[in-house]
Amino acid sequence: MTETVIKVENLKKWFDVKMGFFKTLTSKQKLFVHAVDGIDFEITKGKILGLAGESGSGKTTTGRVIMRLLEPTSGKIFFKGKDITHLDADSMRPLRRQMQIVFQDPYESLNPRMTVSDIISEPMKLQGITDEKEVEERVNIILEDAKLIPPGEFIFRYPHELSGGQRQRVATARAFVLNPEFVVADEPVSMLDASIRAEILQLMLSLVKKYKTSFLYITHDLALARHVCDDIAIMYLGEIVEQGTIDQVIFESLHPYTRALMKAVPDPDPSSKRIEVVIKGEIPSPVNPPPGCRFHTRCPSYIGDVCKKVKPKLIDVGKGHLVACHLYSGKSKKK
């Protein structure tokens, strides 16, 4: 049986809304941003789960909460069966060796005062690996894995001396230098030129395969997710609305939101006459999310008052394909 590396249950992250001084004194109601609002998923060893959706859907917050860079409001986070939801900083430190993150912006995630060698070796030193020969050897190996060859030409460079693609390779090398079991990649190629995105993703995939790492790939680009992920979950306004294997969700999309996202992917065939599904309006405020189905205010398949009043459950419609939509509320099947 495949080992589950990461599992989250009913995970929530709400942020306090900061109001003005007088409004704080007079208001009786405390407001919250429902960034992540009760999600469940798991990632098994060596598998890649994509987390996709529009900006503001809660993807980045999910990744940071799982890494315990943000404290969860409620719910549970399990790492290899161990509940890490409420571990303090000292208890989390040993786990940091096994859990790493690659941030979106390579221009912000690297310390401009540190050389490439110092940046990559810092996680090892924080985890108590101080033997200089071992540190140097690991740095050289991971630089070669990251295709920064020869390593001797890069170890003494500073981030400002690197291109955007090279910076993200360094950030990726830093994440994998400790051979982690779980990595979060938060839109790792969205800040890069289109010409090198495929190279960086291919690098990450090769490292995932080499080190048998479980991977959470956060993206808004379903075209890229199709080529990267084993499974995918679609988020909307803090909730997961559809989840399954990449083939199920991409080629057999059920939720109107997923279908609309798929239709927004550019078609390279100029003669294509596919029917467009247009999402009208902006994503609602996460402070006061709509009642019932949160997508009903923009849904092209809106079917009536049930969408406004009743929150759809995430149900299995067959073969582990999950969807939260009243169009399929009568088609639930046992897993």
Secondary structure, 3 states (H helix, E strand, C coil): CCCEEEEEEEEEEEEECCCCHHHHHHCCCCCEEEEEEEEEEEEECCCEEEEECCCCCCHHHHHHHHCCCCCCCEEEEEECCEECCCCCHHHHHHHHCCEEEECCCCCCCCCCCCCHHHHHHHHHHHCCCCCHHHHHHHHHHHHHHCCCCCHHHCCCCCHHHCCHHHHHHHHHHHHHCCCCCEEEEECCCCCCCHHHHHHHHHHHHHHHHHHCCEEEEEECCHHHHHHHCCEEEEEECCEEEEEEEHHHHHHCCCCHHHHHHHHCCCCCCCCCCCCCCCCCCCCCCCCCCCCCCCCCCCCCCCCCHHHHHCCCCCEECCCCCEECCHHHCCCCCCC
